[in-house]
Amino acid sequence: MYFPVYRPRRLRKNETLRRMVRETKLSPDDFVYPLFVMHGRNARKEIGSMPGIAQLSVDLAVKEAKEAFDLGIPAVILFGIPKKKDPRGSEGYARSGIIQQAIRAIKDKLPDLVVITDVCLCEYTSHGHCGVIIKGQVDNDATLELLARMSLSHAKAGADMVAPSDMMDGRVRAIREILDRNGSEDIPIMAYAAKHASGFYGPFREAAESTPQFGDRKSYQMDPANAREALREVRLDVQEGADIIMVKPALPYLDIIRAVREEFDLPVGAYNVSGEYSMIKAAAQRGWIEEERVMMEVLIGIKRAGADIILTYFAKDAARLLNSKR
Ligand code: PBG
């Protein structure tokens, strides 16, 4: 079938026709909205490198979560900024920790919103690494116990799902076991399964105040060059009991999202990370690109690559736009 018999432009003639043959569609159902929660009351601290995103006290986080839910977004993912950091990240698994408070407050007001928690030590440790340091190294097995405790404390506070982002080996199994042993066998795990050591996390580290105080995360996060290893990482998490598998970041890793989609039948998540958000915001502020158009193109690209779930700071903006078009 080729020109002039076949003319692809016939089906592009107008928007109604284009709508009929559109292969991929976005919906607010696709999104998870990240929230940064801090101590205090009625307090909001803008993140300079992420216009429109702020650290929020619990009361304001509840409001923000309600706005997202009212726009049709089914879930939020919570990150916490503790009062005090220490070498073992103990506020991360304290009953009175900031995330535990936020979960209780949000679930109390919005029982039908899915509350996911990021499980990682980096926001809570004084050294900013995702695990405990023993002899100058991030110690894998000593970290597992703390991640498991953190997951259980989130579940006990009422979280609907936990999402480990630390990249320690064996953490999905450790978390599954502690949840199952303590009556939380129905809490799903969304594993940051293929998480790469990325420069695109830069703005997030301002938002979560989680910059490592020495070294970098390359001894636990993946090498950006590796796609086959990404499949091995995902396979491990599936074997250990992950319910949703996530690829992160999204844009430079669309090939990996596609490969994971084809290899596994679990729901696939993709994290459209802070740097991907900030680049678009910055270029749009300079008038160099059209923000809405580029935002939607990026999100459709992530979905087209194979993601079922997109974690994105654009969730509210994109949902608002999608809702206005129907
Ligand atoms: C915690 C964590 C990070 C992100 C999500 N969970 C930062 C990191 O690994 O340094 C990044 C999210 C983003 O950039 O939007 N480990």
Residues whose N, C-alpha, C, O or C-beta is under 5 A from the ligand:
A	BS01	PBG	C120 C122 S165 F200 Y201 F204 V273 S274 G275
